[in-house]
């Protein structure tokens, strides 16, 4: 049986998919901030915008730094 090896392009694609999946999960966790009977703070808006902008701000998925989650105490 031969061992399957991913090409560099496939690896890069998989790494970007991981970044997008993690970003989407973080956005989903904060979707409730945007309900119609609530006003988001500027800090909340910026956090969500930073998440949405992640893939376009980095050339390499291994360089991605996710924004710090806002503390809700």
CHARMM-style PDB file with segment names, atoms N, HN, CA, C and O in Angstrom:
ATOM      1  N   UNK     1       0.851  -1.181   0.000  1.00  0.00      PROA
ATOM      2  CA  UNK     1       0.000   0.000   0.000  1.00  0.00      PROA
ATOM      3  C   UNK     1       0.894   1.241   0.000  1.00  0.00      PROA
ATOM      4  O   UNK     1       1.823   1.342   0.801  1.00  0.00      PROA
ATOM      5  N   UNK     2       0.612   2.175  -0.893  1.00  0.00      PROA
ATOM      6  HN  UNK     2      -0.142   2.094  -1.544  1.00  0.00      PROA
ATOM      7  CA  UNK     2       1.422   3.387  -0.959  1.00  0.00      PROA
ATOM      8  C   UNK     2       0.874   4.443  -0.003  1.00  0.00      PROA
ATOM      9  O   UNK     2      -0.325   4.513   0.269  1.00  0.00      PROA
ATOM     10  N   UNK     3       1.785   5.244   0.485  1.00  0.00      PROA
ATOM     11  HN  UNK     3       2.759   5.187   0.264  1.00  0.00      PROA
ATOM     12  CA  UNK     3       1.419   6.310   1.417  1.00  0.00      PROA
ATOM     13  C   UNK     3       1.046   7.560   0.628  1.00  0.00      PROA
ATOM     14  O   UNK     3       1.773   7.967  -0.279  1.00  0.00      PROA
ATOM     15  N   UNK     4      -0.089   8.170   0.974  1.00  0.00      PROA
ATOM     16  HN  UNK     4      -0.679   7.840   1.710  1.00  0.00      PROA
ATOM     17  CA  UNK     4      -0.545   9.379   0.291  1.00  0.00      PROA
ATOM     18  C   UNK     4       0.128  10.594   0.912  1.00  0.00      PROA
ATOM     19  O   UNK     4       0.144  10.746   2.134  1.00  0.00      PROA
ATOM     20  N   UNK     5       0.680  11.452   0.076  1.00  0.00      PROA
ATOM     21  HN  UNK     5       0.667  11.328  -0.916  1.00  0.00      PROA
ATOM     22  CA  UNK     5       1.293  12.690   0.557  1.00  0.00      PROA
ATOM     23  C   UNK     5       0.612  13.863  -0.124  1.00  0.00      PROA
ATOM     24  O   UNK     5       0.387  13.860  -1.335  1.00  0.00      PROA
ATOM     25  N   UNK     6       0.291  14.857   0.672  1.00  0.00      PROA
ATOM     26  HN  UNK     6       0.473  14.861   1.655  1.00  0.00      PROA
ATOM     27  CA  UNK     6      -0.345  16.060   0.133  1.00  0.00      PROA
ATOM     28  C   UNK     6       0.699  16.937  -0.542  1.00  0.00      PROA
ATOM     29  O   UNK     6       1.846  17.010  -0.102  1.00  0.00      PROA
ATOM     30  N   UNK     7       0.285  17.600  -1.614  1.00  0.00      PROA
ATOM     31  HN  UNK     7      -0.647  17.541  -1.971  1.00  0.00      PROA
ATOM     32  CA  UNK     7       1.168  18.560  -2.270  1.00  0.00      PROA
ATOM     33  C   UNK     7       1.225  19.821  -1.403  1.00  0.00      PROA
ATOM     34  O   UNK     7       0.417  19.995  -0.490  1.00  0.00      PROA
ATOM     35  N   UNK     8       2.177  20.686  -1.698  1.00  0.00      PROA
ATOM     36  HN  UNK     8       2.833  20.544  -2.439  1.00  0.00      PROA
ATOM     37  CA  UNK     8       2.271  21.957  -0.965  1.00  0.00      PROA
ATOM     38  C   UNK     8       0.992  22.764  -1.111  1.00  0.00      PROA
ATOM     39  O   UNK     8       0.512  23.369  -0.153  1.00  0.00      PROA
ATOM     40  N   UNK     9       0.448  22.765  -2.317  1.00  0.00      PROA
ATOM     41  HN  UNK     9       0.838  22.273  -3.096  1.00  0.00      PROA
ATOM     42  CA  UNK     9      -0.794  23.508  -2.575  1.00  0.00      PROA
ATOM     43  C   UNK     9      -1.955  22.946  -1.752  1.00  0.00      PROA
ATOM     44  O   UNK     9      -2.767  23.705  -1.225  1.00  0.00      PROA
ATOM     45  N   UNK    10      -2.033  21.638  -1.642  1.00  0.00      PROA
ATOM     46  HN  UNK    10      -1.373  21.020  -2.070  1.00  0.00      PROA
ATOM     47  CA  UNK    10      -3.087  21.020  -0.835  1.00  0.00      PROA
ATOM     48  C   UNK    10      -2.906  21.339   0.651  1.00  0.00      PROA
ATOM     49  O   UNK    10      -3.879  21.586   1.364  1.00  0.00      PROA
ATOM     50  N   UNK    11      -1.654  21.332   1.108  1.00  0.00      PROA
ATOM     51  HN  UNK    11      -0.863  21.132   0.530  1.00  0.00      PROA
ATOM     52  CA  UNK    11      -1.364  21.673   2.510  1.00  0.00      PROA
ATOM     53  C   UNK    11      -1.768  23.117   2.794  1.00  0.00      PROA
ATOM     54  O   UNK    11      -2.402  23.404   3.809  1.00  0.00      PROA
ATOM     55  N   UNK    12      -1.398  24.019   1.894  1.00  0.00      PROA
ATOM     56  HN  UNK    12      -0.883  23.786   1.069  1.00  0.00      PROA
ATOM     57  CA  UNK    12      -1.730  25.424   2.067  1.00  0.00      PROA
ATOM     58  C   UNK    12      -3.242  25.615   2.090  1.00  0.00      PROA
ATOM     59  O   UNK    12      -3.767  26.374   2.904  1.00  0.00      PROA
ATOM     60  N   UNK    13      -3.923  24.936   1.209  1.00  0.00      PROA
ATOM     61  HN  UNK    13      -3.497  24.319   0.547  1.00  0.00      PROA
ATOM     62  CA  UNK    13      -5.380  25.015   1.146  1.00  0.00      PROA
ATOM     63  C   UNK    13      -6.005  24.505   2.450  1.00  0.00      PROA
ATOM     64  O   UNK    13      -6.955  25.101   2.957  1.00  0.00      PROA
ATOM     65  N   UNK    14      -5.481  23.420   2.983  1.00  0.00      PROA
ATOM     66  HN  UNK    14      -4.710  22.935   2.571  1.00  0.00      PROA
ATOM     67  CA  UNK    14      -5.985  22.861   4.239  1.00  0.00      PROA
ATOM     68  C   UNK    14      -5.718  23.807   5.413  1.00  0.00      PROA
ATOM     69  O   UNK    14      -6.558  23.950   6.301  1.00  0.00      PROA
ATOM     70  N   UNK    15      -4.555  24.448   5.414  1.00  0.00      PROA
ATOM     71  HN  UNK    15      -3.873  24.332   4.692  1.00  0.00      PROA
ATOM     72  CA  UNK    15      -4.223  25.390   6.488  1.00  0.00      PROA
ATOM     73  C   UNK    15      -5.145  26.603   6.448  1.00  0.00      PROA
ATOM     74  O   UNK    15      -5.595  27.075   7.492  1.00  0.00      PROA
ATOM     75  N   UNK    16      -5.432  27.118   5.234  1.00  0.00      PROA
ATOM     76  HN  UNK    16      -5.066  26.735   4.386  1.00  0.00      PROA
ATOM     77  CA  UNK    16      -6.361  28.246   5.113  1.00  0.00      PROA
ATOM     78  C   UNK    16      -7.767  27.823   5.521  1.00  0.00      PROA
ATOM     79  O   UNK    16      -8.501  28.611   6.117  1.00  0.00      PROA
ATOM     80  N   UNK    17      -8.145  26.604   5.212  1.00  0.00      PROA
ATOM     81  HN  UNK    17      -7.549  25.963   4.729  1.00  0.00      PROA
ATOM     82  CA  UNK    17      -9.469  26.101   5.613  1.00  0.00      PROA
ATOM     83  C   UNK    17      -9.576  26.071   7.130  1.00  0.00      PROA
ATOM     84  O   UNK    17     -10.619  26.419   7.683  1.00  0.00      PROA
ATOM     85  N   UNK    18      -8.501  25.657   7.813  1.00  0.00      PROA
ATOM     86  HN  UNK    18      -7.654  25.374   7.363  1.00  0.00      PROA
ATOM     87  CA  UNK    18      -8.491  25.655   9.275  1.00  0.00      PROA
ATOM     88  C   UNK    18      -8.663  27.071   9.819  1.00  0.00      PROA
ATOM     89  O   UNK    18      -9.448  27.293  10.740  1.00  0.00      PROA
ATOM     90  N   UNK    19      -7.930  28.027   9.248  1.00  0.00      PROA
ATOM     91  HN  UNK    19      -7.292  27.846   8.500  1.00  0.00      PROA
ATOM     92  CA  UNK    19      -8.024  29.420   9.693  1.00  0.00      PROA
ATOM     93  C   UNK    19      -9.454  29.934   9.508  1.00  0.00      PROA
ATOM     94  O   UNK    19     -10.016  30.549  10.415  1.00  0.00      PROA
ATOM     95  N   UNK    20     -10.034  29.687   8.346  1.00  0.00      PROA
ATOM     96  HN  UNK    20      -9.578  29.188   7.609  1.00  0.00      PROA
ATOM     97  CA  UNK    20     -11.409  30.150   8.087  1.00  0.00      PROA
ATOM     98  C   UNK    20     -12.419  29.478   9.014  1.00  0.00      PROA
ATOM     99  O   UNK    20     -13.348  30.124   9.499  1.00  0.00      PROA
ATOM    100  N   UNK    21     -12.234  28.183   9.259  1.00  0.00      PROA
ATOM    101  HN  UNK    21     -11.479  27.659   8.866  1.00  0.00      PROA
ATOM    102  CA  UNK    21     -13.144  27.475  10.172  1.00  0.00      PROA
ATOM    103  C   UNK    21     -13.074  28.040  11.587  1.00  0.00      PROA
ATOM    104  O   UNK    21     -14.100  28.251  12.233  1.00  0.00      PROA
ATOM    105  N   UNK    22     -11.857  28.281  12.059  1.00  0.00      PROA
ATOM    106  HN  UNK    22     -11.023  28.110  11.534  1.00  0.00      PROA
ATOM    107  CA  UNK    22     -11.697  28.846  13.403  1.00  0.00      PROA
ATOM    108  C   UNK    22     -12.287  30.251  13.458  1.00  0.00      PROA
ATOM    109  O   UNK    22     -12.977  30.604  14.414  1.00  0.00      PROA
ATOM    110  N   UNK    23     -12.012  31.051  12.425  1.00  0.00      PROA
ATOM    111  HN  UNK    23     -11.452  30.764  11.648  1.00  0.00      PROA
ATOM    112  CA  UNK    23     -12.566  32.406  12.349  1.00  0.00      PROA
ATOM    113  C   UNK    23     -14.089  32.366  12.355  1.00  0.00      PROA
ATOM    114  O   UNK    23     -14.729  33.133  13.076  1.00  0.00      PROA
ATOM    115  N   UNK    24     -14.672  31.477  11.556  1.00  0.00      PROA
ATOM    116  HN  UNK    24     -14.153  30.854  10.971  1.00  0.00      PROA
ATOM    117  CA  UNK    24     -16.129  31.373  11.490  1.00  0.00      PROA
ATOM    118  C   UNK    24     -16.726  30.955  12.823  1.00  0.00      PROA
ATOM    119  O   UNK    24     -17.792  31.438  13.205  1.00  0.00      PROA
ATOM    120  N   UNK    25     -16.048  30.063  13.533  1.00  0.00      PROA
ATOM    121  HN  UNK    25     -15.182  29.671  13.223  1.00  0.00      PROA
ATOM    122  CA  UNK    25     -16.525  29.639  14.860  1.00  0.00      PROA
ATOM    123  C   UNK    25     -16.503  30.821  15.829  1.00  0.00      PROA
ATOM    124  O   UNK    25     -17.451  31.018  16.588  1.00  0.00      PROA
ATOM    125  N   UNK    26     -15.432  31.601  15.805  1.00  0.00      PROA
ATOM    126  HN  UNK    26     -14.662  31.441  15.187  1.00  0.00      PROA
ATOM    127  CA  UNK    26     -15.340  32.757  16.695  1.00  0.00      PROA
ATOM    128  C   UNK    26     -16.411  33.796  16.356  1.00  0.00      PROA
ATOM    129  O   UNK    26     -16.990  34.407  17.255  1.00  0.00      PROA
ATOM    130  N   UNK    27     -16.671  33.995  15.074  1.00  0.00      PROA
ATOM    131  HN  UNK    27     -16.200  33.499  14.344  1.00  0.00      PROA
ATOM    132  CA  UNK    27     -17.745  34.914  14.674  1.00  0.00      PROA
ATOM    133  C   UNK    27     -19.101  34.388  15.147  1.00  0.00      PROA
ATOM    134  O   UNK    27     -19.932  35.144  15.651  1.00  0.00      PROA
ATOM    135  N   UNK    28     -19.306  33.098  14.980  1.00  0.00      PROA
ATOM    136  HN  UNK    28     -18.631  32.484  14.571  1.00  0.00      PROA
ATOM    137  CA  UNK    28     -20.576  32.495  15.382  1.00  0.00      PROA
ATOM    138  C   UNK    28     -20.807  32.648  16.889  1.00  0.00      PROA
ATOM    139  O   UNK    28     -21.937  32.865  17.326  1.00  0.00      PROA
ATOM    140  N   UNK    29     -19.749  32.536  17.669  1.00  0.00      PROA
ATOM    141  HN  UNK    29     -18.831  32.359  17.313  1.00  0.00      PROA
ATOM    142  CA  UNK    29     -19.865  32.685  19.125  1.00  0.00      PROA
ATOM    143  C   UNK    29     -20.305  34.093  19.524  1.00  0.00      PROA
ATOM    144  O   UNK    29     -20.846  34.294  20.611  1.00  0.00      PROA
ATOM    145  N   UNK    30     -20.072  35.061  18.645  1.00  0.00      PROA
ATOM    146  HN  UNK    30     -19.633  34.898  17.762  1.00  0.00      PROA
ATOM    147  CA  UNK    30     -20.425  36.446  18.971  1.00  0.00      PROA
ATOM    148  C   UNK    30     -21.595  36.963  18.146  1.00  0.00      PROA
ATOM    149  O   UNK    30     -21.899  38.155  18.190  1.00  0.00      PROA
ATOM    150  N   UNK    31     -22.249  36.095  17.399  1.00  0.00      PROA
ATOM    151  HN  UNK    31     -22.002  35.127  17.363  1.00  0.00      PROA
ATOM    152  CA  UNK    31     -23.410  36.524  16.612  1.00  0.00      PROA
ATOM    153  C   UNK    31     -24.491  37.170  17.478  1.00  0.00      PROA
ATOM    154  O   UNK    31     -25.183  38.085  17.031  1.00  0.00      PROA
ATOM    155  N   UNK    32     -24.632  36.699  18.701  1.00  0.00      PROA
ATOM    156  HN  UNK    32     -24.070  35.956  19.064  1.00  0.00      PROA
ATOM    157  CA  UNK    32     -25.675  37.237  19.575  1.00  0.00      PROA
ATOM    158  C   UNK    32     -25.448  38.713  19.881  1.00  0.00      PROA
ATOM    159  O   UNK    32     -26.382  39.419  20.262  1.00  0.00      PROA
ATOM    160  N   UNK    33     -24.219  39.182  19.718  1.00  0.00      PROA
ATOM    161  HN  UNK    33     -23.460  38.609  19.408  1.00  0.00      PROA
ATOM    162  CA  UNK    33     -23.950  40.606  19.949  1.00  0.00      PROA
ATOM    163  C   UNK    33     -24.735  41.483  18.971  1.00  0.00      PROA
ATOM    164  O   UNK    33     -25.045  42.637  19.267  1.00  0.00      PROA
ATOM    165  N   UNK    34     -25.051  40.921  17.809  1.00  0.00      PROA
ATOM    166  HN  UNK    34     -24.799  39.984  17.569  1.00  0.00      PROA
ATOM    167  CA  UNK    34     -25.657  41.711  16.734  1.00  0.00      PROA
ATOM    168  C   UNK    34     -27.182  41.559  16.647  1.00  0.00      PROA
ATOM    169  O   UNK    34     -27.781  41.933  15.638  1.00  0.00      PROA
ATOM    170  N   UNK    35     -27.806  41.020  17.682  1.00  0.00      PROA
ATOM    171  HN  UNK    35     -27.319  40.717  18.502  1.00  0.00      PROA
ATOM    172  CA  UNK    35     -29.266  40.905  17.640  1.00  0.00      PROA
ATOM    173  C   UNK    35     -29.885  42.295  17.583  1.00  0.00      PROA
ATOM    174  O   UNK    35     -29.291  43.270  18.043  1.00  0.00      PROA
ATOM    175  N   UNK    36     -31.078  42.377  17.018  1.00  0.00      PROA
ATOM    176  HN  UNK    36     -31.562  41.585  16.644  1.00  0.00      PROA
ATOM    177  CA  UNK    36     -31.690  43.679  16.723  1.00  0.00      PROA
ATOM    178  C   UNK    36     -32.028  44.512  17.969  1.00  0.00      PROA
ATOM    179  O   UNK    36     -32.126  45.735  17.876  1.00  0.00      PROA
ATOM    180  N   UNK    37     -32.204  43.883  19.107  1.00  0.00      PROA
ATOM    181  HN  UNK    37     -32.124  42.889  19.183  1.00  0.00      PROA
ATOM    182  CA  UNK    37     -32.563  44.655  20.302  1.00  0.00      PROA
ATOM    183  C   UNK    37     -31.345  44.967  21.186  1.00  0.00      PROA
ATOM    184  O   UNK    37     -31.488  45.277  22.368  1.00  0.00      PROA
ATOM    185  N   UNK    38     -30.160  44.882  20.599  1.00  0.00      PROA
ATOM    186  HN  UNK    38     -30.044  44.630  19.638  1.00  0.00      PROA
ATOM    187  CA  UNK    38     -28.925  45.146  21.341  1.00  0.00      PROA
ATOM    188  C   UNK    38     -28.005  45.994  20.475  1.00  0.00      PROA
ATOM    189  O   UNK    38     -27.962  45.829  19.256  1.00  0.00      PROA
ATOM    190  N   UNK    39     -27.279  46.892  21.100  1.00  0.00      PROA
ATOM    191  HN  UNK    39     -27.314  47.026  22.091  1.00  0.00      PROA
ATOM    192  CA  UNK    39     -26.321  47.735  20.377  1.00  0.00      PROA
ATOM    193  C   UNK    39     -24.909  47.236  20.708  1.00  0.00      PROA
ATOM    194  O   UNK    39     -24.524  47.129  21.872  1.00  0.00      PROA
ATOM    195  N   UNK    40     -24.154  46.935  19.649  1.00  0.00      PROA
ATOM    196  HN  UNK    40     -24.467  47.021  18.703  1.00  0.00      PROA
ATOM    197  CA  UNK    40     -22.775  46.487  19.859  1.00  0.00      PROA
ATOM    198  C   UNK    40     -21.885  47.674  20.208  1.00  0.00      PROA
ATOM    199  O   UNK    40     -22.045  48.773  19.677  1.00  0.00      PROA
ATOM    200  N   UNK    41     -20.953  47.426  21.107  1.00  0.00      PROA
ATOM    201  HN  UNK    41     -20.824  46.533  21.539  1.00  0.00      PROA
ATOM    202  CA  UNK    41     -19.961  48.453  21.422  1.00  0.00      PROA
ATOM    203  C   UNK    41     -18.984  48.557  20.255  1.00  0.00      PROA
ATOM    204  O   UNK    41     -18.919  47.665  19.410  1.00  0.00      PROA
ATOM    205  N   UNK    42     -18.238  49.634  20.215  1.00  0.00      PROA
ATOM    206  HN  UNK    42     -18.291  50.359  20.901  1.00  0.00      PROA
ATOM    207  CA  UNK    42     -17.219  49.790  19.166  1.00  0.00      PROA
ATOM    208  C   UNK    42     -16.168  48.683  19.257  1.00  0.00      PROA
ATOM    209  O   UNK    42     -15.663  48.206  18.241  1.00  0.00      PROA
ATOM    210  N   UNK    43     -15.852  48.285  20.481  1.00  0.00      PROA
ATOM    211  HN  UNK    43     -16.262  48.673  21.306  1.00  0.00      PROA
ATOM    212  CA  UNK    43     -14.872  47.213  20.699  1.00  0.00      PROA
ATOM    213  C   UNK    43     -15.388  45.889  20.116  1.00  0.00      PROA
ATOM    214  O   UNK    43     -14.625  45.140  19.507  1.00  0.00      PROA
ATOM    215  N   UNK    44     -16.663  45.608  20.300  1.00  0.00      PROA
ATOM    216  HN  UNK    44     -17.284  46.216  20.795  1.00  0.00      PROA
ATOM    217  CA  UNK    44     -17.269  44.398  19.745  1.00  0.00      PROA
ATOM    218  C   UNK    44     -17.286  44.452  18.223  1.00  0.00      PROA
ATOM    219  O   UNK    44     -16.963  43.470  17.554  1.00  0.00      PROA
ATOM    220  N   UNK    45     -17.661  45.594  17.688  1.00  0.00      PROA
ATOM    221  HN  UNK    45     -17.923  46.392  18.231  1.00  0.00      PROA
ATOM    222  CA  UNK    45     -17.674  45.753  16.229  1.00  0.00      PROA
ATOM    223  C   UNK    45     -16.285  45.546  15.652  1.00  0.00      PROA
ATOM    224  O   UNK    45     -16.128  44.877  14.631  1.00  0.00      PROA
ATOM    225  N   UNK    46     -15.274  46.117  16.302  1.00  0.00      PROA
ATOM    226  HN  UNK    46     -15.401  46.660  17.132  1.00  0.00      PROA
ATOM    227  CA  UNK    46     -13.898  46.000  15.811  1.00  0.00      PROA
ATOM    228  C   UNK    46     -13.414  44.559  15.879  1.00  0.00      PROA
ATOM    229  O   UNK    46     -12.763  44.083  14.948  1.00  0.00      PROA
ATOM    230  N   UNK    47     -13.719  43.864  16.955  1.00  0.00      PROA
ATOM    231  HN  UNK    47     -14.247  44.250  17.711  1.00  0.00      PROA
ATOM    232  CA  UNK    47     -13.322  42.459  17.097  1.00  0.00      PROA
ATOM    233  C   UNK    47     -13.896  41.628  15.948  1.00  0.00      PROA
ATOM    234  O   UNK    47     -13.181  40.849  15.318  1.00  0.00      PROA
ATOM    235  N   UNK    48     -15.184  41.802  15.685  1.00  0.00      PROA
ATOM    236  HN  UNK    48     -15.764  42.435  16.197  1.00  0.00      PROA
ATOM    237  CA  UNK    48     -15.831  41.043  14.610  1.00  0.00      PROA
ATOM    238  C   UNK    48     -15.269  41.433  13.242  1.00  0.00      PROA
ATOM    239  O   UNK    48     -15.088  40.571  12.382  1.00  0.00      PROA
ATOM    240  N   UNK    49     -14.994  42.708  13.036  1.00  0.00      PROA
ATOM    241  HN  UNK    49     -15.141  43.409  13.735  1.00  0.00      PROA
ATOM    242  CA  UNK    49     -14.409  43.144  11.767  1.00  0.00      PROA
ATOM    243  C   UNK    49     -13.012  42.568  11.595  1.00  0.00      PROA
ATOM    244  O   UNK    49     -12.650  42.124  10.506  1.00  0.00      PROA
ATOM    245  N   UNK    50     -12.231  42.572  12.663  1.00  0.00      PROA
ATOM    246  HN  UNK    50     -12.525  42.933  13.548  1.00  0.00      PROA
ATOM    247  CA  UNK    50     -10.882  41.998  12.596  1.00  0.00      PROA
ATOM    248  C   UNK    50     -10.942  40.513  12.232  1.00  0.00      PROA
ATOM    249  O   UNK    50     -10.104  40.030  11.470  1.00  0.00      PROA
ATOM    250  N   UNK    51     -11.915  39.795  12.764  1.00  0.00      PROA
ATOM    251  HN  UNK    51     -12.595  40.188  13.383  1.00  0.00      PROA
ATOM    252  CA  UNK    51     -12.073  38.385  12.413  1.00  0.00      PROA
ATOM    253  C   UNK    51     -12.428  38.230  10.934  1.00  0.00      PROA
ATOM    254  O   UNK    51     -11.871  37.379  10.241  1.00  0.00      PROA
ATOM    255  N   UNK    52     -13.352  39.052  10.463  1.00  0.00      PROA
ATOM    256  HN  UNK    52     -13.805  39.743  11.027  1.00  0.00      PROA
ATOM    257  CA  UNK    52     -13.769  38.955   9.060  1.00  0.00      PROA
ATOM    258  C   UNK    52     -12.611  39.278   8.111  1.00  0.00      PROA
ATOM    259  O   UNK    52     -12.526  38.712   7.021  1.00  0.00      PROA
ATOM    260  N   UNK    53     -11.729  40.176   8.518  1.00  0.00      PROA
ATOM    261  HN  UNK    53     -11.797  40.636   9.404  1.00  0.00      PROA
ATOM    262  CA  UNK    53     -10.611  40.613   7.670  1.00  0.00      PROA
ATOM    263  C   UNK    53      -9.400  39.677   7.695  1.00  0.00      PROA
ATOM    264  O   UNK    53      -8.485  39.837   6.887  1.00  0.00      PROA
ATOM    265  N   UNK    54      -9.381  38.717   8.600  1.00  0.00      PROA
ATOM    266  HN  UNK    54     -10.124  38.587   9.256  1.00  0.00      PROA
ATOM    267  CA  UNK    54      -8.193  37.869   8.784  1.00  0.00      PROA
ATOM    268  C   UNK    54      -7.604  37.295   7.494  1.00  0.00      PROA
ATOM    269  O   UNK    54      -6.418  37.502   7.238  1.00  0.00      PROA
ATOM    270  N   UNK    55      -8.371  36.591   6.680  1.00  0.00      PROA
ATOM    271  HN  UNK    55      -9.334  36.423   6.888  1.00  0.00      PROA
ATOM    272  CA  UNK    55      -7.741  35.965   5.511  1.00  0.00      PROA
ATOM    273  C   UNK    55      -7.073  36.951   4.552  1.00  0.00      PROA
ATOM    274  O   UNK    55      -6.107  36.601   3.874  1.00  0.00      PROA
ATOM    275  N   UNK    56      -7.580  38.168   4.495  1.00  0.00      PROA
ATOM    276  HN  UNK    56      -8.364  38.453   5.046  1.00  0.00      PROA
ATOM    277  CA  UNK    56      -6.996  39.131   3.558  1.00  0.00      PROA
ATOM    278  C   UNK    56      -5.794  39.882   4.134  1.00  0.00      PROA
ATOM    279  O   UNK    56      -5.088  40.570   3.397  1.00  0.00      PROA
ATOM    280  N   UNK    57      -5.558  39.761   5.416  1.00  0.00      PROA
ATOM    281  HN  UNK    57      -6.131  39.202   6.015  1.00  0.00      PROA
ATOM    282  CA  UNK    57      -4.454  40.489   6.049  1.00  0.00      PROA
ATOM    283  C   UNK    57      -3.146  39.702   6.095  1.00  0.00      PROA
ATOM    284  O   UNK    57      -2.096  40.266   6.404  1.00  0.00      PROA
ATOM    285  N   UNK    58      -3.200  38.418   5.794  1.00  0.00      PROA
ATOM    286  HN  UNK    58      -4.053  37.960   5.543  1.00  0.00      PROA
ATOM    287  CA  UNK    58      -2.013  37.576   5.906  1.00  0.00      PROA
ATOM    288  C   UNK    58      -1.763  36.833   4.601  1.00  0.00      PROA
ATOM    289  O   UNK    58      -2.700  36.424   3.916  1.00  0.00      PROA
ATOM    290  N   UNK    59      -0.502  36.667   4.270  1.00  0.00      PROA
ATOM    291  HN  UNK    59       0.259  36.999   4.826  1.00  0.00      PROA
ATOM    292  CA  UNK    59      -0.109  35.921   3.072  1.00  0.00      PROA
ATOM    293  C   UNK    59       0.024  34.429   3.365  1.00  0.00      PROA
ATOM    294  O   UNK    59      -0.177  33.593   2.484  1.00  0.00      PROA
ATOM    295  N   UNK    60       0.361  34.107   4.600  1.00  0.00      PROA
ATOM    296  HN  UNK    60       0.524  34.786   5.316  1.00  0.00      PROA
ATOM    297  CA  UNK    60       0.620  32.738   4.996  1.00  0.00      PROA
ATOM    298  C   UNK    60      -0.301  32.373   6.162  1.00  0.00      PROA
ATOM    299  O   UNK    60      -0.352  33.113   7.145  1.00  0.00      PROA
ATOM    300  N   UNK    61      -1.019  31.268   6.085  1.00  0.00      PROA
ATOM    301  HN  UNK    61      -0.977  30.667   5.287  1.00  0.00      PROA
ATOM    302  CA  UNK    61      -1.928  30.902   7.167  1.00  0.00      PROA
ATOM    303  C   UNK    61      -1.213  30.636   8.491  1.00  0.00      PROA
ATOM    304  O   UNK    61      -1.821  30.748   9.556  1.00  0.00      PROA
ATOM    305  N   UNK    62       0.062  30.290   8.433  1.00  0.00      PROA
ATOM    306  HN  UNK    62       0.556  30.200   7.569  1.00  0.00      PROA
ATOM    307  CA  UNK    62       0.818  30.037   9.660  1.00  0.00      PROA
ATOM    308  C   UNK    62       1.195  31.329  10.384  1.00  0.00      PROA
ATOM    309  O   UNK    62       1.624  31.295  11.537  1.00  0.00      PROA
ATOM    310  N   UNK    63       1.035  32.462   9.710  1.00  0.00      PROA
ATOM    311  HN  UNK    63       0.686  32.489   8.773  1.00  0.00      PROA
ATOM    312  CA  UNK    63       1.352  33.757  10.316  1.00  0.00      PROA
ATOM    313  C   UNK    63       0.135  34.416  10.957  1.00  0.00      PROA
ATOM    314  O   UNK    63       0.267  35.451  11.609  1.00  0.00      PROA
ATOM    315  N   UNK    64      -1.039  33.830  10.781  1.00  0.00      PROA
ATOM    316  HN  UNK    64      -1.146  32.989  10.252  1.00  0.00      PROA
ATOM    317  CA  UNK    64      -2.273  34.444  11.261  1.00  0.00      PROA
ATOM    318  C   UNK    64      -2.268  34.549  12.785  1.00  0.00      PROA
ATOM    319  O   UNK    64      -1.976  33.589  13.499  1.00  0.00      PROA
ATOM    320  N   UNK    65      -2.599  35.743  13.252  1.00  0.00      PROA
ATOM    321  HN  UNK    65      -2.837  36.523  12.673  1.00  0.00      PROA
ATOM    322  CA  UNK    65      -2.762  35.994  14.681  1.00  0.00      PROA
ATOM    323  C   UNK    65      -4.201  36.427  14.889  1.00  0.00      PROA
ATOM    324  O   UNK    65      -4.635  37.463  14.386  1.00  0.00      PROA
ATOM    325  N   UNK    66      -4.927  35.621  15.632  1.00  0.00      PROA
ATOM    326  HN  UNK    66      -4.574  34.779  16.040  1.00  0.00      PROA
ATOM    327  CA  UNK    66      -6.328  35.935  15.883  1.00  0.00      PROA
ATOM    328  C   UNK    66      -6.426  37.060  16.909  1.00  0.00      PROA
ATOM    329  O   UNK    66      -5.620  37.131  17.836  1.00  0.00      PROA
ATOM    330  N   UNK    67      -7.415  37.940  16.743  1.00  0.00      PROA
ATOM    331  HN  UNK    67      -8.070  37.883  15.990  1.00  0.00      PROA
ATOM    332  CA  UNK    67      -7.562  39.024  17.713  1.00  0.00      PROA
ATOM    333  C   UNK    67      -7.938  38.465  19.083  1.00  0.00      PROA
ATOM    334  O   UNK    67      -8.556  37.406  19.192  1.00  0.00      PROA
ATOM    335  N   UNK    68      -7.559  39.184  20.103  1.00  0.00      PROA
ATOM    336  HN  UNK    68      -7.057  40.044  20.015  1.00  0.00      PROA
ATOM    337  CA  UNK    68      -7.877  38.760  21.471  1.00  0.00      PROA
ATOM    338  C   UNK    68      -9.364  38.872  21.692  1.00  0.00      PROA
ATOM    339  O   UNK    68      -9.993  39.863  21.321  1.00  0.00      PROA
ATOM    340  N   UNK    69      -9.917  37.844  22.302  1.00  0.00      PROA
ATOM    341  HN  UNK    69      -9.406  37.039  22.604  1.00  0.00      PROA
ATOM    342  CA  UNK    69     -11.346  37.831  22.592  1.00  0.00      PROA
ATOM    343  C   UNK    69     -11.643  38.871  23.661  1.00  0.00      PROA
ATOM    344  O   UNK    69     -10.875  39.052  24.606  1.00  0.00      PROA
ATOM    345  N   UNK    70     -12.764  39.544  23.495  1.00  0.00      PROA
ATOM    346  HN  UNK    70     -13.388  39.396  22.728  1.00  0.00      PROA
ATOM    347  CA  UNK    70     -13.157  40.592  24.432  1.00  0.00      PROA
ATOM    348  C   UNK    70     -13.626  39.956  25.734  1.00  0.00      PROA
ATOM    349  O   UNK    70     -14.417  39.012  25.727  1.00  0.00      PROA
ATOM    350  N   UNK    71     -13.140  40.473  26.829  1.00  0.00      PROA
ATOM    351  HN  UNK    71     -12.498  41.240  26.835  1.00  0.00      PROA
ATOM    352  CA  UNK    71     -13.550  39.982  28.141  1.00  0.00      PROA
ATOM    353  C   UNK    71     -14.898  40.576  28.511  1.00  0.00      PROA
ATOM    354  O   UNK    71     -15.057  41.797  28.519  1.00  0.00      PROA
ATOM    355  N   UNK    72     -15.863  39.731  28.815  1.00  0.00      PROA
ATOM    356  HN  UNK    72     -15.734  38.739  28.809  1.00  0.00      PROA
ATOM    357  CA  UNK    72     -17.207  40.165  29.204  1.00  0.00      PROA
ATOM    358  C   UNK    72     -17.412  39.825  30.664  1.00  0.00      PROA
ATOM    359  O   UNK    72     -17.870  38.730  30.989  1.00  0.00      PROA
ATOM    360  N   UNK    73     -17.081  40.742  31.538  1.00  0.00      PROA
ATOM    361  HN  UNK    73     -16.709  41.632  31.273  1.00  0.00      PROA
ATOM    362  CA  UNK    73     -17.236  40.490  32.979  1.00  0.00      PROA
ATOM    363  C   UNK    73     -18.299  41.368  33.556  1.00  0.00      PROA
ATOM    364  OT1 UNK    73     -18.572  41.300  34.754  1.00  0.00      PROA
TER     365      UNK     73
END
